[in-house]
């Protein structure tokens, strides 16, 4: 699992929590055990805690 934070032009951040695709060997094991991975979570948008980033002069 990985969390990706993408800054937006208005000072907020878009957070994407993503599961990577399993390797073929692991996928085979998951299939044999009849296990499924959870669905990808929805993205979250948050306000930057210190306000919008400042543009350097």
PQR file with spaces between the fields and no chain letter, atoms N, CA, C, O and H, PARSE charges and radii, in Angstrom:
ATOM       1  N    UNK     1       0.855   -1.163    0.000 -0.4000 1.5000
ATOM       2  CA   UNK     1       0.000    0.000    0.000 -0.0000 2.0000
ATOM       3  C    UNK     1       0.902    1.227    0.000  0.5500 1.7000
ATOM       4  O    UNK     1       1.973    1.233    0.608 -0.5500 1.4000
ATOM       5  N    UNK     2       0.443    2.275   -0.701 -0.4000 1.5000
ATOM       6  CA   UNK     2       1.214    3.498   -0.794 -0.0000 2.0000
ATOM       7  C    UNK     2       0.265    4.688   -0.686  0.5500 1.7000
ATOM       8  O    UNK     2      -0.857    4.638   -1.191 -0.5500 1.4000
ATOM       9  H    UNK     2      -0.426    2.271   -1.196  0.4000 1.0000
ATOM      10  N    UNK     3       0.713    5.757   -0.030 -0.4000 1.5000
ATOM      11  CA   UNK     3      -0.030    7.008    0.040 -0.0000 2.0000
ATOM      12  C    UNK     3       0.669    8.017   -0.856  0.5500 1.7000
ATOM      13  O    UNK     3       1.873    8.242   -0.737 -0.5500 1.4000
ATOM      14  H    UNK     3       1.624    5.798    0.380  0.4000 1.0000
ATOM      15  N    UNK     4      -0.098    8.621   -1.753 -0.4000 1.5000
ATOM      16  CA   UNK     4       0.439    9.620   -2.677 -0.0000 2.0000
ATOM      17  C    UNK     4      -0.235   10.945   -2.346  0.5500 1.7000
ATOM      18  O    UNK     4      -1.463   11.026   -2.313 -0.5500 1.4000
ATOM      19  H    UNK     4      -1.076    8.437   -1.850  0.4000 1.0000
ATOM      20  N    UNK     5       0.568   11.995   -2.099 -0.4000 1.5000
ATOM      21  CA   UNK     5       0.038   13.335   -1.836 -0.0000 2.0000
ATOM      22  C    UNK     5       0.361   14.216   -3.034  0.5500 1.7000
ATOM      23  O    UNK     5       1.525   14.371   -3.405 -0.5500 1.4000
ATOM      24  H    UNK     5       1.565   11.930   -2.126  0.4000 1.0000
ATOM      25  N    UNK     6      -0.671   14.788   -3.633 -0.4000 1.5000
ATOM      26  CA   UNK     6      -0.507   15.646   -4.803 -0.0000 2.0000
ATOM      27  C    UNK     6      -0.968   17.044   -4.425  0.5500 1.7000
ATOM      28  O    UNK     6      -2.144   17.238   -4.118 -0.5500 1.4000
ATOM      29  H    UNK     6      -1.616   14.661   -3.331  0.4000 1.0000
ATOM      30  N    UNK     7      -0.056   18.036   -4.440 -0.4000 1.5000
ATOM      31  CA   UNK     7      -0.476   19.403   -4.113 -0.0000 2.0000
ATOM      32  C    UNK     7      -1.337   19.990   -5.229  0.5500 1.7000
ATOM      33  O    UNK     7      -1.129   19.706   -6.409 -0.5500 1.4000
ATOM      34  H    UNK     7       0.899   17.878   -4.690  0.4000 1.0000
ATOM      35  N    UNK     8      -2.299   20.808   -4.836 -0.4000 1.5000
ATOM      36  CA   UNK     8      -3.147   21.483   -5.817 -0.0000 2.0000
ATOM      37  C    UNK     8      -2.720   22.944   -5.911  0.5500 1.7000
ATOM      38  O    UNK     8      -1.973   23.430   -5.062 -0.5500 1.4000
ATOM      39  H    UNK     8      -2.468   21.039   -3.878  0.4000 1.0000
ATOM      40  N    UNK     9      -3.185   23.633   -6.924 -0.4000 1.5000
ATOM      41  CA   UNK     9      -2.797   25.036   -7.127 -0.0000 2.0000
ATOM      42  C    UNK     9      -3.418   25.974   -6.102  0.5500 1.7000
ATOM      43  O    UNK     9      -2.971   27.113   -5.961 -0.5500 1.4000
ATOM      44  H    UNK     9      -3.792   23.238   -7.614  0.4000 1.0000
ATOM      45  N    UNK    10      -4.448   25.514   -5.377 -0.4000 1.5000
ATOM      46  CA   UNK    10      -5.086   26.383   -4.378 -0.0000 2.0000
ATOM      47  C    UNK    10      -4.628   26.082   -2.952  0.5500 1.7000
ATOM      48  O    UNK    10      -5.271   26.516   -1.997 -0.5500 1.4000
ATOM      49  H    UNK    10      -4.811   24.590   -5.492  0.4000 1.0000
ATOM      50  N    UNK    11      -3.522   25.344   -2.796 -0.4000 1.5000
ATOM      51  CA   UNK    11      -2.944   25.113   -1.477 -0.0000 2.0000
ATOM      52  C    UNK    11      -3.442   23.872   -0.760  0.5500 1.7000
ATOM      53  O    UNK    11      -2.994   23.584    0.350 -0.5500 1.4000
ATOM      54  H    UNK    11      -3.000   24.991   -3.572  0.4000 1.0000
ATOM      55  N    UNK    12      -4.351   23.134   -1.363 -0.4000 1.5000
ATOM      56  CA   UNK    12      -4.811   21.900   -0.741 -0.0000 2.0000
ATOM      57  C    UNK    12      -3.973   20.735   -1.261  0.5500 1.7000
ATOM      58  O    UNK    12      -3.150   20.904   -2.161 -0.5500 1.4000
ATOM      59  H    UNK    12      -4.715   23.368   -2.264  0.4000 1.0000
ATOM      60  N    UNK    13      -4.189   19.564   -0.690 -0.4000 1.5000
ATOM      61  CA   UNK    13      -3.493   18.366   -1.147 -0.0000 2.0000
ATOM      62  C    UNK    13      -4.505   17.269   -1.416  0.5500 1.7000
ATOM      63  O    UNK    13      -5.460   17.083   -0.661 -0.5500 1.4000
ATOM      64  H    UNK    13      -4.857   19.427    0.041  0.4000 1.0000
ATOM      65  N    UNK    14      -4.282   16.556   -2.490 -0.4000 1.5000
ATOM      66  CA   UNK    14      -5.101   15.413   -2.854 -0.0000 2.0000
ATOM      67  C    UNK    14      -4.347   14.171   -2.409  0.5500 1.7000
ATOM      68  O    UNK    14      -3.231   13.925   -2.868 -0.5500 1.4000
ATOM      69  H    UNK    14      -3.507   16.707   -3.103  0.4000 1.0000
ATOM      70  N    UNK    15      -4.951   13.380   -1.511 -0.4000 1.5000
ATOM      71  CA   UNK    15      -4.318   12.169   -0.999 -0.0000 2.0000
ATOM      72  C    UNK    15      -4.944   10.950   -1.650  0.5500 1.7000
ATOM      73  O    UNK    15      -6.163   10.775   -1.626 -0.5500 1.4000
ATOM      74  H    UNK    15      -5.857   13.580   -1.138  0.4000 1.0000
ATOM      75  N    UNK    16      -4.108   10.116   -2.227 -0.4000 1.5000
ATOM      76  CA   UNK    16      -4.554    8.867   -2.830 -0.0000 2.0000
ATOM      77  C    UNK    16      -3.863    7.714   -2.119  0.5500 1.7000
ATOM      78  O    UNK    16      -2.638    7.597   -2.162 -0.5500 1.4000
ATOM      79  H    UNK    16      -3.118   10.258   -2.247  0.4000 1.0000
ATOM      80  N    UNK    17      -4.636    6.874   -1.473 -0.4000 1.5000
ATOM      81  CA   UNK    17      -4.097    5.658   -0.875 -0.0000 2.0000
ATOM      82  C    UNK    17      -4.334    4.548   -1.887  0.5500 1.7000
ATOM      83  O    UNK    17      -5.473    4.293   -2.278 -0.5500 1.4000
ATOM      84  H    UNK    17      -5.631    6.970   -1.438  0.4000 1.0000
ATOM      85  N    UNK    18      -3.280    3.899   -2.306 -0.4000 1.5000
ATOM      86  CA   UNK    18      -3.389    2.900   -3.358 -0.0000 2.0000
ATOM      87  C    UNK    18      -2.711    1.600   -2.967  0.5500 1.7000
ATOM      88  O    UNK    18      -1.671    1.583   -2.309 -0.5500 1.4000
ATOM      89  H    UNK    18      -2.355    4.106   -1.989  0.4000 1.0000
ATOM      90  N    UNK    19      -3.336    0.512   -3.395 -0.4000 1.5000
ATOM      91  CA   UNK    19      -2.750   -0.810   -3.241 -0.0000 2.0000
ATOM      92  C    UNK    19      -2.055   -1.151   -4.548  0.5500 1.7000
ATOM      93  O    UNK    19      -2.606   -0.927   -5.626 -0.5500 1.4000
ATOM      94  H    UNK    19      -4.181    0.526   -3.930  0.4000 1.0000
ATOM      95  N    UNK    20      -0.866   -1.684   -4.456 -0.4000 1.5000
ATOM      96  CA   UNK    20      -0.166   -2.095   -5.672 -0.0000 2.0000
ATOM      97  C    UNK    20      -0.701   -3.441   -6.135  0.5500 1.7000
ATOM      98  O    UNK    20      -1.293   -4.181   -5.349 -0.5500 1.4000
ATOM      99  H    UNK    20      -0.419   -1.866   -3.580  0.4000 1.0000
ATOM     100  N    UNK    21      -0.499   -3.754   -7.386 -0.4000 1.5000
ATOM     101  CA   UNK    21      -0.916   -5.042   -7.926 -0.0000 2.0000
ATOM     102  C    UNK    21       0.067   -6.111   -7.454  0.5500 1.7000
ATOM     103  O    UNK    21       1.280   -5.915   -7.531 -0.5500 1.4000
ATOM     104  H    UNK    21      -0.019   -3.152   -8.024  0.4000 1.0000
ATOM     105  N    UNK    22      -0.450   -7.245   -6.963 -0.4000 1.5000
ATOM     106  CA   UNK    22       0.451   -8.301   -6.505 -0.0000 2.0000
ATOM     107  C    UNK    22       1.213   -8.948   -7.671  0.5500 1.7000
ATOM     108  O    UNK    22       0.740   -8.983   -8.807 -0.5500 1.4000
ATOM     109  H    UNK    22      -1.435   -7.404   -6.900  0.4000 1.0000
ATOM     110  N    UNK    23       2.387   -9.447   -7.353 -0.4000 1.5000
ATOM     111  CA   UNK    23       3.182  -10.192   -8.331 -0.0000 2.0000
ATOM     112  C    UNK    23       2.384  -11.428   -8.765  0.5500 1.7000
ATOM     113  O    UNK    23       1.510  -11.881   -8.026 -0.5500 1.4000
ATOM     114  H    UNK    23       2.771   -9.418   -6.430  0.4000 1.0000
ATOM     115  N    UNK    24       2.670  -11.978   -9.949 -0.4000 1.5000
ATOM     116  CA   UNK    24       1.912  -13.142  -10.429 -0.0000 2.0000
ATOM     117  C    UNK    24       1.898  -14.316   -9.445  0.5500 1.7000
ATOM     118  O    UNK    24       0.875  -14.985   -9.297 -0.5500 1.4000
ATOM     119  H    UNK    24       3.379  -11.609  -10.549  0.4000 1.0000
ATOM     120  N    UNK    25       3.020  -14.570   -8.773 -0.4000 1.5000
ATOM     121  CA   UNK    25       3.068  -15.692   -7.817 -0.0000 2.0000
ATOM     122  C    UNK    25       2.139  -15.441   -6.634  0.5500 1.7000
ATOM     123  O    UNK    25       1.453  -16.351   -6.168 -0.5500 1.4000
ATOM     124  H    UNK    25       3.851  -14.027   -8.893  0.4000 1.0000
ATOM     125  N    UNK    26       2.122  -14.199   -6.152 -0.4000 1.5000
ATOM     126  CA   UNK    26       1.249  -13.859   -5.035 -0.0000 2.0000
ATOM     127  C    UNK    26      -0.213  -13.880   -5.485  0.5500 1.7000
ATOM     128  O    UNK    26      -1.083  -14.321   -4.735 -0.5500 1.4000
ATOM     129  H    UNK    26       2.679  -13.460   -6.530  0.4000 1.0000
ATOM     130  N    UNK    27      -0.487  -13.410   -6.695 -0.4000 1.5000
ATOM     131  CA   UNK    27      -1.846  -13.444   -7.227 -0.0000 2.0000
ATOM     132  C    UNK    27      -2.354  -14.884   -7.287  0.5500 1.7000
ATOM     133  O    UNK    27      -3.507  -15.147   -6.945 -0.5500 1.4000
ATOM     134  H    UNK    27       0.220  -13.052   -7.305  0.4000 1.0000
ATOM     135  N    UNK    28      -1.501  -15.821   -7.719 -0.4000 1.5000
ATOM     136  CA   UNK    28      -1.870  -17.234   -7.779 -0.0000 2.0000
ATOM     137  C    UNK    28      -2.214  -17.752   -6.386  0.5500 1.7000
ATOM     138  O    UNK    28      -3.209  -18.456   -6.213 -0.5500 1.4000
ATOM     139  H    UNK    28      -0.564  -15.608   -7.997  0.4000 1.0000
ATOM     140  N    UNK    29      -1.401  -17.410   -5.401 -0.4000 1.5000
ATOM     141  CA   UNK    29      -1.649  -17.824   -4.028 -0.0000 2.0000
ATOM     142  C    UNK    29      -2.963  -17.243   -3.513  0.5500 1.7000
ATOM     143  O    UNK    29      -3.757  -17.955   -2.899 -0.5500 1.4000
ATOM     144  H    UNK    29      -0.593  -16.838   -5.542  0.4000 1.0000
ATOM     145  N    UNK    30      -3.196  -15.956   -3.760 -0.4000 1.5000
ATOM     146  CA   UNK    30      -4.451  -15.333   -3.324 -0.0000 2.0000
ATOM     147  C    UNK    30      -5.651  -16.017   -3.969  0.5500 1.7000
ATOM     148  O    UNK    30      -6.664  -16.258   -3.313 -0.5500 1.4000
ATOM     149  H    UNK    30      -2.551  -15.378   -4.259  0.4000 1.0000
ATOM     150  N    UNK    31      -5.531  -16.327   -5.259 -0.4000 1.5000
ATOM     151  CA   UNK    31      -6.630  -17.012   -5.959 -0.0000 2.0000
ATOM     152  C    UNK    31      -6.883  -18.403   -5.379  0.5500 1.7000
ATOM     153  O    UNK    31      -8.034  -18.790   -5.178 -0.5500 1.4000
ATOM     154  H    UNK    31      -4.708  -16.130   -5.792  0.4000 1.0000
ATOM     155  N    UNK    32      -5.814  -19.154   -5.110 -0.4000 1.5000
ATOM     156  CA   UNK    32      -5.963  -20.510   -4.556 -0.0000 2.0000
ATOM     157  C    UNK    32      -6.603  -20.479   -3.170  0.5500 1.7000
ATOM     158  O    UNK    32      -7.366  -21.377   -2.812 -0.5500 1.4000
ATOM     159  H    UNK    32      -4.879  -18.839   -5.274  0.4000 1.0000
ATOM     160  N    UNK    33      -6.288  -19.437   -2.390 -0.4000 1.5000
ATOM     161  CA   UNK    33      -6.864  -19.305   -1.048 -0.0000 2.0000
ATOM     162  C    UNK    33      -8.222  -18.607   -1.064  0.5500 1.7000
ATOM     163  O    UNK    33      -8.842  -18.397   -0.022 -0.5500 1.4000
ATOM     164  H    UNK    33      -5.668  -18.708   -2.681  0.4000 1.0000
ATOM     165  N    UNK    34      -8.670  -18.253   -2.267 -0.4000 1.5000
ATOM     166  CA   UNK    34      -9.953  -17.559   -2.439 -0.0000 2.0000
ATOM     167  C    UNK    34     -10.013  -16.260   -1.626  0.5500 1.7000
ATOM     168  O    UNK    34     -11.019  -15.943   -0.993 -0.5500 1.4000
ATOM     169  H    UNK    34      -8.167  -18.424   -3.114  0.4000 1.0000
ATOM     170  N    UNK    35      -8.899  -15.524   -1.669 -0.4000 1.5000
ATOM     171  CA   UNK    35      -8.810  -14.233   -0.987 -0.0000 2.0000
ATOM     172  C    UNK    35      -8.869  -13.119   -2.023  0.5500 1.7000
ATOM     173  O    UNK    35      -8.364  -13.266   -3.136 -0.5500 1.4000
ATOM     174  H    UNK    35      -8.081  -15.781   -2.184  0.4000 1.0000
ATOM     175  N    UNK    36      -9.485  -12.014   -1.650 -0.4000 1.5000
ATOM     176  CA   UNK    36      -9.529  -10.852   -2.529 -0.0000 2.0000
ATOM     177  C    UNK    36      -8.960   -9.648   -1.794  0.5500 1.7000
ATOM     178  O    UNK    36      -9.068   -9.538   -0.572 -0.5500 1.4000
ATOM     179  H    UNK    36      -9.895  -11.894   -0.746  0.4000 1.0000
ATOM     180  N    UNK    37      -8.356   -8.756   -2.554 -0.4000 1.5000
ATOM     181  CA   UNK    37      -7.840   -7.523   -1.970 -0.0000 2.0000
ATOM     182  C    UNK    37      -8.990   -6.537   -1.818  0.5500 1.7000
ATOM     183  O    UNK    37      -9.956   -6.591   -2.579 -0.5500 1.4000
ATOM     184  H    UNK    37      -8.267   -8.845   -3.546  0.4000 1.0000
ATOM     185  N    UNK    38      -8.896   -5.634   -0.838 -0.4000 1.5000
ATOM     186  CA   UNK    38      -9.967   -4.646   -0.677 -0.0000 2.0000
ATOM     187  C    UNK    38     -10.002   -3.685   -1.856  0.5500 1.7000
ATOM     188  O    UNK    38      -9.022   -3.547   -2.588 -0.5500 1.4000
ATOM     189  H    UNK    38      -8.111   -5.590   -0.220  0.4000 1.0000
ATOM     190  N    UNK    39     -11.129   -3.029   -2.029 -0.4000 1.5000
ATOM     191  CA   UNK    39     -11.268   -2.031   -3.094 -0.0000 2.0000
ATOM     192  C    UNK    39     -10.381   -0.830   -2.788  0.5500 1.7000
ATOM     193  O    UNK    39     -10.074   -0.543   -1.632 -0.5500 1.4000
ATOM     194  H    UNK    39     -11.924   -3.141   -1.434  0.4000 1.0000
ATOM     195  N    UNK    40      -9.979   -0.137   -3.847 -0.4000 1.5000
ATOM     196  CA   UNK    40      -9.171    1.070   -3.668 -0.0000 2.0000
ATOM     197  C    UNK    40     -10.011    2.115   -2.927  0.5500 1.7000
ATOM     198  O    UNK    40     -11.165    2.345   -3.289 -0.5500 1.4000
ATOM     199  H    UNK    40     -10.229   -0.371   -4.786  0.4000 1.0000
ATOM     200  N    UNK    41      -9.438    2.756   -1.885 -0.4000 1.5000
ATOM     201  CA   UNK    41     -10.182    3.805   -1.180 -0.0000 2.0000
ATOM     202  C    UNK    41     -10.376    5.040   -2.054  0.5500 1.7000
ATOM     203  O    UNK    41      -9.625    5.265   -3.003 -0.5500 1.4000
ATOM     204  H    UNK    41      -8.501    2.569   -1.591  0.4000 1.0000
ATOM     205  N    UNK    42     -11.380    5.831   -1.728 -0.4000 1.5000
ATOM     206  CA   UNK    42     -11.629    7.086   -2.440 -0.0000 2.0000
ATOM     207  C    UNK    42     -10.549    8.101   -2.098  0.5500 1.7000
ATOM     208  O    UNK    42      -9.989    8.055   -1.003 -0.5500 1.4000
ATOM     209  H    UNK    42     -11.990    5.648   -0.957  0.4000 1.0000
ATOM     210  N    UNK    43     -10.241    9.030   -3.025 -0.4000 1.5000
ATOM     211  CA   UNK    43      -9.264   10.081   -2.724 -0.0000 2.0000
ATOM     212  C    UNK    43      -9.793   11.021   -1.650  0.5500 1.7000
ATOM     213  O    UNK    43     -11.002   11.174   -1.478 -0.5500 1.4000
ATOM     214  H    UNK    43     -10.695    9.067   -3.915  0.4000 1.0000
ATOM     215  N    UNK    44      -8.866   11.646   -0.931 -0.4000 1.5000
ATOM     216  CA   UNK    44      -9.213   12.636    0.092 -0.0000 2.0000
ATOM     217  C    UNK    44      -8.550   13.957   -0.290  0.5500 1.7000
ATOM     218  O    UNK    44      -7.418   13.963   -0.773 -0.5500 1.4000
ATOM     219  H    UNK    44      -7.884   11.522   -1.071  0.4000 1.0000
ATOM     220  N    UNK    45      -9.237   15.063   -0.081 -0.4000 1.5000
ATOM     221  CA   UNK    45      -8.654   16.385   -0.305 -0.0000 2.0000
ATOM     222  C    UNK    45      -8.595   17.077    1.047  0.5500 1.7000
ATOM     223  O    UNK    45      -9.598   17.163    1.755 -0.5500 1.4000
ATOM     224  H    UNK    45     -10.157   15.057    0.311  0.4000 1.0000
ATOM     225  N    UNK    46      -7.405   17.571    1.403 -0.4000 1.5000
ATOM     226  CA   UNK    46      -7.230   18.246    2.686 -0.0000 2.0000
ATOM     227  C    UNK    46      -6.622   19.624    2.469  0.5500 1.7000
ATOM     228  O    UNK    46      -5.989   19.891    1.448 -0.5500 1.4000
ATOM     229  H    UNK    46      -6.590   17.501    0.828  0.4000 1.0000
ATOM     230  N    UNK    47      -6.828   20.486    3.447 -0.4000 1.5000
ATOM     231  CA   UNK    47      -6.217   21.809    3.432 -0.0000 2.0000
ATOM     232  C    UNK    47      -4.832   21.707    4.031  0.5500 1.7000
ATOM     233  O    UNK    47      -4.633   21.023    5.035 -0.5500 1.4000
ATOM     234  H    UNK    47      -7.343   20.269    4.277  0.4000 1.0000
ATOM     235  N    UNK    48      -3.881   22.378    3.428 -0.4000 1.5000
ATOM     236  CA   UNK    48      -2.512   22.376    3.938 -0.0000 2.0000
ATOM     237  C    UNK    48      -2.529   23.005    5.326  0.5500 1.7000
ATOM     238  O    UNK    48      -3.139   24.061    5.492 -0.5500 1.4000
ATOM     239  H    UNK    48      -4.043   22.934    2.612  0.4000 1.0000
ATOM     240  N    UNK    49      -1.887   22.406    6.337 -0.4000 1.5000
ATOM     241  CA   UNK    49      -1.974   22.914    7.716 -0.0000 2.0000
ATOM     242  C    UNK    49      -1.414   24.328    7.881  0.5500 1.7000
ATOM     243  O    UNK    49      -1.856   25.047    8.777 -0.5500 1.4000
ATOM     244  H    UNK    49      -1.391   21.548    6.202  0.4000 1.0000
ATOM     245  N    UNK    50      -0.471   24.746    7.060 -0.4000 1.5000
ATOM     246  CA   UNK    50       0.141   26.069    7.192 -0.0000 2.0000
ATOM     247  C    UNK    50      -0.417   27.061    6.184  0.5500 1.7000
ATOM     248  O    UNK    50       0.171   28.124    5.984 -0.5500 1.4000
ATOM     249  H    UNK    50      -0.112   24.161    6.332  0.4000 1.0000
ATOM     250  N    UNK    51      -1.539   26.741    5.546 -0.4000 1.5000
ATOM     251  CA   UNK    51      -2.100   27.610    4.532 -0.0000 2.0000
ATOM     252  C    UNK    51      -1.480   27.303    3.170  0.5500 1.7000
ATOM     253  O    UNK    51      -0.693   26.366    3.036 -0.5500 1.4000
ATOM     254  H    UNK    51      -2.017   25.878    5.709  0.4000 1.0000
ATOM     255  N    UNK    52      -1.834   28.087    2.176 -0.4000 1.5000
ATOM     256  CA   UNK    52      -1.295   27.830    0.835 -0.0000 2.0000
ATOM     257  C    UNK    52       0.212   28.014    0.795  0.5500 1.7000
ATOM     258  O    UNK    52       0.744   28.863    1.510 -0.5500 1.4000
ATOM     259  H    UNK    52      -2.473   28.848    2.285  0.4000 1.0000
ATOM     260  N    UNK    53       0.912   27.236   -0.025 -0.4000 1.5000
ATOM     261  CA   UNK    53       2.362   27.401   -0.123 -0.0000 2.0000
ATOM     262  C    UNK    53       2.699   28.771   -0.704  0.5500 1.7000
ATOM     263  O    UNK    53       1.979   29.286   -1.559 -0.5500 1.4000
ATOM     264  H    UNK    53       0.480   26.546   -0.605  0.4000 1.0000
ATOM     265  N    UNK    54       3.783   29.348   -0.239 -0.4000 1.5000
ATOM     266  CA   UNK    54       4.227   30.650   -0.706 -0.0000 2.0000
ATOM     267  C    UNK    54       5.083   30.509   -1.940  0.5500 1.7000
ATOM     268  O    UNK    54       5.911   29.603   -2.029 -0.5500 1.4000
ATOM     269  H    UNK    54       4.368   28.929    0.455  0.4000 1.0000
ATOM     270  N    UNK    55       4.887   31.404   -2.897 -0.4000 1.5000
ATOM     271  CA   UNK    55       5.701   31.407   -4.115 -0.0000 2.0000
ATOM     272  C    UNK    55       6.977   32.204   -3.835  0.5500 1.7000
ATOM     273  O    UNK    55       6.899   33.335   -3.356 -0.5500 1.4000
ATOM     274  H    UNK    55       4.214   32.140   -2.825  0.4000 1.0000
ATOM     275  N    UNK    56       8.159   31.627   -4.128 -0.4000 1.5000
ATOM     276  CA   UNK    56       9.394   32.373   -3.876 -0.0000 2.0000
ATOM     277  C    UNK    56       9.475   33.617   -4.779  0.5500 1.7000
ATOM     278  O    UNK    56       8.991   33.610   -5.911 -0.5500 1.4000
ATOM     279  H    UNK    56       8.222   30.708   -4.516  0.4000 1.0000
ATOM     280  N    UNK    57      10.094   34.677   -4.253 -0.4000 1.5000
ATOM     281  CA   UNK    57      10.256   35.922   -5.029 -0.0000 2.0000
ATOM     282  C    UNK    57      11.449   35.873   -5.928  0.5500 1.7000
ATOM     283  O    UNK    57      11.722   36.836   -6.644 -0.5500 1.4000
ATOM     284  H    UNK    57      10.487   34.683   -3.333  0.4000 1.0000
